[in-house]
Amino acid sequence: MREDIAPIFSKDFLDVKIAQEMEGFDELIGSLREGRAGFPWLAILRPDGSVLIDSIDPEKGRNIGSPQAEWEVEYWNVMMRASVSRNSEEEIEYMAKTWAEDRPG
């Protein structure tokens, strides 16, 4: 995560990376993803561990992964707006802008 985004993101989220090599990976991911495909896959969890929203855009049926395309960045914003309580709309827009800046060529 970019250094300028980390403090904004951490207002509302704890960024946890789970690698396939980790013990218990299959059980954990299987319980969260319920057959959804694609990596990287993002999920925002409720305090009880259930999935509030994930990176599969329900309209497109595709995983945004690490957002690059415009539609992926737009769905990133949907995910943020559905789950933030401390981030402002300006901060959500700033995070989206950084995905666009990092987009290849």
C-alpha positions in Angstrom: 0.0 0.0 0.0 1.3 3.4 -0.9 2.7 5.4 2.0 0.3 8.3 1.4 -2.7 6.0 1.5 -1.9 3.9 4.5 -2.9 6.5 7.2 -6.2 7.2 5.4 -7.0 3.5 4.9 -6.1 2.6 8.5 -8.7 5.0 9.9 -11.4 2.4 9.1 -9.5 -0.8 8.2 -6.9 -3.2 9.3 -5.0 -4.4 6.2 -4.4 -8.2 6.6 -2.6 -10.1 3.8 -3.1 -13.8 3.7 -0.8 -15.9 1.6 -1.5 -19.3 0.1 1.5 -20.7 1.8 0.1 -20.0 5.3 -1.2 -22.8 7.4 -5.0 -22.8 7.4 -5.3 -20.8 4.2 -7.7 -23.1 2.4 -10.1 -23.3 5.3 -10.1 -19.6 5.9 -10.4 -18.5 2.3 -12.9 -21.2 1.6 -15.2 -19.9 4.4 -15.0 -16.3 3.2 -14.9 -16.7 -0.6 -17.6 -19.3 -1.1 -16.4 -20.3 -4.5 -15.5 -16.9 -5.8 -12.4 -16.7 -7.9 -9.5 -14.4 -8.6 -6.4 -13.0 -6.9 -5.8 -10.6 -5.4 -9.2 -10.9 -3.7 -10.3 -8.3 -1.2 -13.0 -8.6 1.5 -14.2 -6.2 4.1 -15.4 -8.1 7.1 -17.9 -7.2 9.8 -16.7 -7.5 13.5 -18.2 -11.1 13.6 -16.0 -12.1 10.7 -18.7 -12.3 8.0 -18.1 -10.6 4.7 -19.7 -7.2 4.4 -18.6 -6.6 0.8 -15.9 -8.1 -1.4 -14.0 -7.3 -4.6 -16.4 -9.2 -6.9 -18.5 -6.5 -8.7 -22.0 -8.0 -8.6 -23.0 -6.2 -11.8 -20.0 -7.5 -13.8 -19.5 -10.7 -11.9 -15.7 -10.0 -12.0 -13.0 -9.5 -9.4 -11.5 -6.0 -9.3 -8.3 -7.4 -7.7 -5.9 -4.5 -7.6 -8.0 -1.9 -9.3 -6.6 -0.6 -12.6 -9.5 -0.2 -15.1 -11.9 2.6 -14.6 -14.8 0.3 -13.7 -12.6 -1.5 -11.1 -11.7 1.9 -9.4 -15.4 2.8 -9.5 -16.3 -0.5 -7.7 -13.5 0.2 -5.2 -15.4 3.4 -4.3 -18.6 1.4 -3.9 -16.7 -0.9 -1.4 -15.3 2.0 0.5 -18.7 3.9 0.7 -20.4 0.7 1.9 -18.0 0.2 4.8 -16.2 3.4 6.0 -17.2 5.4 9.0 -14.2 7.6 9.6 -13.0 8.4 6.1 -14.5 11.4 4.3 -15.7 11.4 0.8 -12.6 13.4 -0.1 -10.4 10.7 1.3 -12.3 8.0 -0.6 -11.9 10.0 -3.8 -8.2 10.5 -3.0 -7.7 6.8 -2.6 -9.4 6.2 -5.9 -7.2 8.8 -7.6 -4.1 7.0 -6.5 -5.3 3.8 -8.1 -5.8 5.8 -11.4 -2.3 7.3 -11.0 -0.8 3.9 -10.6 -2.6 2.5 -13.6 -0.2 1.3 -16.3 0.4 3.4 -19.4 
